[in-house]
Structures are given as C-alpha cells and as structure tokens.
Amino acid sequence: MATCVSIKSVTLRYSPEEDRLLLRCQSDEGMYPTWWTLRLWQRAFPVLVQCLEKQVVTSSAAATEFYQNLAQQKADEVLMKETNRAQQEKTSSSGAEESLQATVDTQLSEPMLCAKVEFAFKKNSLTMMMFGVNETLRLDVQMSYQQLRQFLLAQTRCLQASEWPKEIPDWLLPEQNASSSVGASLH
C-alpha cells in the first residue's frame, strides 16, 4: 500500500537539462519534487483538457471557444492575484521563517520520477494522484476546475522553452492570457 501525502500547492518548472517538467509539491510534511516526462505529460494533458472542455458545452464552436477563453482568463487573473499576494507575504515574513524554509528545502530527497497519474473527477473538482516508479508513495493534489485551468496554463508556459510537441487548444495558449508569471504556485 502506498503512503498517501496530501499536497497543498504545486509550483512548476521545465528543466532543459533533464528535458522534464518539475512539479514542486508542497505538503505539511515538506516538499516533494516530482518529475514528469514527455510521455507522461502526453497522456495526462489531453485528459485534463478534455475534462475542462466538457465543463463548457454550447451549440456552436465559436461560443464554446469564447466561453473557454473567458474561463481561462478568469483563472489566470486569480492566479496572478494569489501569486502577488504570496510574494508580498513572503517579502514581509521574518528571516527566521526563511531560515526554516531553507532548512526544509535542504532536507528534500531526490526528485521522484512520476510513473503513473490517475484522476478522480467530481462535479466541481478533481483529485490528481501521482505515483512513483515503485508505487510506495502517492501524492494527492485536490484541484477545483479553476485551479486545473491554472495548472494547465502554468504547464503551457513552462513548456514554451521545450521542444516537446504540443497540441494545445487556442484558449489555453499563454499569449491568450494576460499574466506572464511563470512558476506560479497553485494553492
């Protein structure tokens, strides 16, 4: 049986050296860095996009595209506000808290290679369950559909520097969205 860890926030970054997407998963217990490969991303990304596309169904493709753009823009604006608020709080935090966080960061184990991702879809949210190669650790990320939009947009932004083949819907393209924050946390 896998040890289950509930993740509170995720920060994304693309590593050109590893040619992988790094998810820094923060829980109450600490940080769990997790690698996603191109192969895993190509399997997970379309499932998540399809989930969001099912949330907006209209009689015409143009109307659907319009509503997807609006929903994506709203999610991006919320992410910008939350990121700015978190940065202001971090700036005003004491040096002792930063020292404690640095200690936690140095205690991190090697990044886990994510071998499998499963999803549990609910009416207003989903749970993403990530498993390592030996499946002894399971990281659970609870997301509203707005947070899922933020997660996918952050992936799209991070992967702009990659040579990964991308079949991304127009409503999810970074140039369609206002903020330029890369590596923003999803809370």
Wavefront OBJ file of the C-alpha trace (Angstrom):
o trace
v 0.000 0.000 0.000
v 1.332 3.399 -0.968
v 1.908 6.139 1.573
v -0.547 8.912 0.693
v 0.536 12.558 1.016
v -1.920 15.428 0.588
v -0.364 18.266 -1.432
v -1.287 21.871 -0.627
v 0.442 23.700 -3.503
v 2.342 22.927 -6.686
v 4.995 25.014 -8.408
v 6.029 24.106 -11.958
v 9.305 24.493 -13.840
v 10.690 22.997 -17.046
v 14.255 21.690 -16.833
v 16.050 21.787 -20.207
v 18.918 19.745 -18.740
v 16.580 16.905 -17.755
v 14.062 17.589 -20.551
v 11.372 17.105 -17.924
v 8.717 19.088 -16.155
v 9.445 19.524 -12.430
v 6.494 19.787 -10.063
v 7.494 21.004 -6.610
v 4.674 19.616 -4.481
v 4.367 21.218 -1.038
v 2.605 19.434 1.810
v 2.502 19.976 5.562
v 5.339 17.462 5.873
v 7.637 19.143 3.362
v 8.488 19.407 -0.315
v 8.105 16.531 -2.777
v 9.842 17.330 -6.071
v 8.336 15.217 -8.850
v 9.466 14.785 -12.461
v 7.007 14.441 -15.325
v 8.395 13.093 -18.596
v 7.137 13.942 -22.060
v 5.450 10.540 -22.271
v 3.535 11.050 -19.014
v 2.589 14.613 -19.953
v 1.290 13.488 -23.355
v -1.017 11.043 -21.597
v -2.223 13.317 -18.771
v -2.556 16.677 -20.550
v -5.270 15.652 -23.076
v -7.356 14.025 -20.333
v -7.284 17.236 -18.298
v -8.046 19.436 -21.320
v -10.970 17.185 -22.225
v -12.278 17.484 -18.664
v -12.326 21.280 -18.979
v -13.883 21.140 -22.435
v -16.756 19.089 -21.005
v -17.385 21.865 -18.464
v -18.321 24.293 -21.266
v -20.719 22.900 -23.843
v -22.558 25.207 -26.243
v -24.319 24.828 -29.567
v -21.507 26.414 -31.602
v -17.751 26.000 -31.670
v -17.264 29.794 -31.663
v -19.345 30.203 -28.491
v -17.516 27.338 -26.801
v -14.157 28.912 -27.694
v -15.370 32.275 -26.341
v -16.504 30.791 -23.011
v -13.306 28.743 -22.683
v -11.258 31.928 -23.241
v -13.273 33.773 -20.584
v -12.952 30.975 -18.045
v -9.224 30.653 -18.724
v -8.705 34.429 -18.415
v -10.539 34.478 -15.077
v -8.435 31.598 -13.734
v -5.270 33.370 -14.867
v -6.278 36.634 -13.178
v -6.970 34.805 -9.903
v -3.580 33.083 -10.152
v -1.854 36.450 -10.715
v -3.543 37.937 -7.634
v -2.712 34.921 -5.460
v 0.893 34.897 -6.664
v 1.308 38.623 -5.985
v -0.245 38.206 -2.521
v 2.042 35.261 -1.730
v 5.105 37.231 -2.881
v 4.123 40.188 -0.676
v 3.632 37.893 2.308
v 6.988 36.244 1.652
v 8.689 39.650 1.478
v 7.172 40.708 4.786
v 7.941 37.403 6.549
v 10.666 37.233 9.134
v 14.194 35.967 8.491
v 13.538 33.078 10.896
v 10.769 31.740 8.644
v 13.058 31.980 5.608
v 15.785 30.158 7.504
v 13.302 27.421 8.461
v 12.158 27.106 4.836
v 15.776 26.881 3.664
v 16.300 24.053 6.169
v 13.204 22.244 4.873
v 14.386 22.708 1.278
v 17.817 21.262 2.036
v 16.226 18.198 3.662
v 14.454 17.242 0.453
v 15.075 13.866 -1.049
v 15.883 13.330 -4.695
v 13.002 14.139 -7.039
v 10.548 11.307 -7.595
v 10.029 10.177 -11.181
v 6.275 10.078 -11.658
v 5.449 6.786 -13.345
v 1.667 6.949 -13.217
v -1.051 9.580 -12.802
v -4.664 8.788 -12.000
v -7.586 11.200 -11.796
v -10.778 11.165 -9.754
v -13.296 13.589 -11.249
v -16.049 15.150 -9.153
v -18.727 17.686 -10.009
v -16.669 20.780 -9.057
v -13.168 19.411 -8.569
v -10.737 16.621 -9.250
v -8.019 14.741 -7.453
v -4.762 14.042 -9.254
v -2.898 11.069 -7.783
v 0.779 10.762 -8.744
v 2.718 7.551 -8.139
v 6.452 6.917 -8.215
v 8.047 4.007 -10.053
v 7.743 1.566 -7.138
v 4.308 2.954 -6.096
v 5.276 3.243 -2.416
v 4.406 6.962 -2.408
v 1.230 8.599 -3.699
v 0.916 12.384 -3.925
v -2.694 13.628 -3.982
v -3.446 17.064 -5.384
v -7.013 18.347 -4.922
v -7.982 20.989 -7.502
v -11.062 22.965 -8.374
v -11.620 23.316 -12.105
v -10.355 26.891 -11.894
v -7.140 25.592 -10.301
v -6.941 22.956 -13.035
v -7.018 25.772 -15.606
v -4.178 27.467 -13.721
v -2.242 24.199 -13.591
v -2.583 23.637 -17.341
v -1.711 27.238 -18.182
v 1.387 27.044 -15.962
v 2.413 23.846 -17.777
v 1.922 25.505 -21.141
v 4.052 28.475 -20.085
v 6.821 26.301 -18.682
v 6.932 24.143 -21.789
v 7.406 27.085 -24.159
v 11.149 26.582 -23.642
v 10.915 22.884 -24.516
v 10.925 21.122 -27.841
v 8.020 18.943 -26.781
v 5.311 18.554 -29.433
v 2.339 20.495 -28.189
v -1.254 20.123 -29.276
v -2.726 22.837 -27.100
v -6.183 24.361 -27.611
v -6.135 28.052 -28.559
v -7.980 29.053 -25.364
v -5.108 27.650 -23.301
v -2.247 29.348 -25.124
v -0.253 31.734 -22.897
v -0.496 34.584 -25.397
v -4.277 34.438 -24.986
v -3.910 35.143 -21.256
v -2.801 38.343 -19.552
v -0.314 37.366 -16.898
v 3.270 36.430 -17.641
v 4.060 34.779 -14.335
v 5.952 31.527 -14.777
v 6.487 29.124 -11.928
v 3.487 30.423 -10.011
v 2.171 28.302 -7.172
v -1.213 26.691 -7.347
v -2.887 26.866 -3.939
l 1 2 3 4 5 6 7 8 9 10 11 12 13 14 15 16 17 18 19 20 21 22 23 24 25 26 27 28 29 30 31 32 33 34 35 36 37 38 39 40 41 42 43 44 45 46 47 48 49 50 51 52 53 54 55 56 57 58 59 60 61 62 63 64 65 66 67 68 69 70 71 72 73 74 75 76 77 78 79 80 81 82 83 84 85 86 87 88 89 90 91 92 93 94 95 96 97 98 99 100 101 102 103 104 105 106 107 108 109 110 111 112 113 114 115 116 117 118 119 120 121 122 123 124 125 126 127 128 129 130 131 132 133 134 135 136 137 138 139 140 141 142 143 144 145 146 147 148 149 150 151 152 153 154 155 156 157 158 159 160 161 162 163 164 165 166 167 168 169 170 171 172 173 174 175 176 177 178 179 180 181 182 183 184 185 186 187
